[in-house]
Amino acid sequence: MKEATKRSIFRWIHIIFGIPILGYIYDSPSDTPNYASAIRFVFLPVLLVSGCGCGKATSFDDFFRRDRPIKVPA
C-alpha cells in the first residue's frame, strides 16, 4: 500500500472519530455523562493513534519493523 493511501485512510479515520468529540464539547452539560465513557475509552484512543498515523506514517512503520538490530546500552 502506498504511503499516500495510508495517510488518507488515517486522515479520514481521524476526521470521523473527531466528530463525536466535538459533540461532547459543545453539547449541554446534562447530556455529557451519557456518553463520556465512550469518548474516553473508544474515540479518544482511536483519534490519538490515527493522529500519529497521519503525520508520521513512515516512521510509524519503522517503529514496528522487525529486521533492525537491537541496540543494548553499554
N, C-alpha and C positions, 0 to 999 in steps of 0.2 A: 504494500500500500504506500502511496506517495506521502511525503511529509505534508504537503498542502491539503490533501484529503483528510489526514489525521487532525490537522489544526482546524479544519472546517467542521469536522464531527465534534471535536471538543468545544468549539465555539458555540455550536447550536445546543449542545447539552448544557453549556454554561448559561445561555440565554433562557432556555426553557425552565431550568431549575431555579433561576433567579426571580422569576415572576411571582411564585408564592411568597418569597421573602419580602418583596415589595408590598404584597397584600398584608403580610404580617406587620409591617412597619406602619402602613397607612390605614389599617382597619381600626375600628373602635376598640378601646381597651377592654370592654366587656366580652368581646368575641375572641380575643387573642389566646386565652388559656385553652380553648378548644383544640387548637392545632399547634400549640407551641412545641410539643414533643416531636411532632412530625418535622417541623422546621429544624429543630435541634439535632435530631438523630438521622434524618434522611437527606433533606435538601441541602443543608449547610455542608456536610462532608462531601457530597457529590459536587457541590459548587466549588469547594476548595480543590479537589482533585482535578476537575475539569479546567479550573483556572491555571493550575500547574501545567496541564497538557496544552493549553492554548499558547502560552508563552515559551515553554521550554520543552517542546515535543522531542527535539533531537537529543537534548541532554537527559530527558526523562527516560528515553530508550537506553542511553548509555549507562544510566544508573542501575538498570536491571540486567545488564549484559553479563554473560557467564564466562566468556573467553578471556577476560582480562586477568592479569596476575594479582594475587592477593599480597598487599603490602603489610608487612608486620613491623611495627615500630621497634627500634633497637633499644 
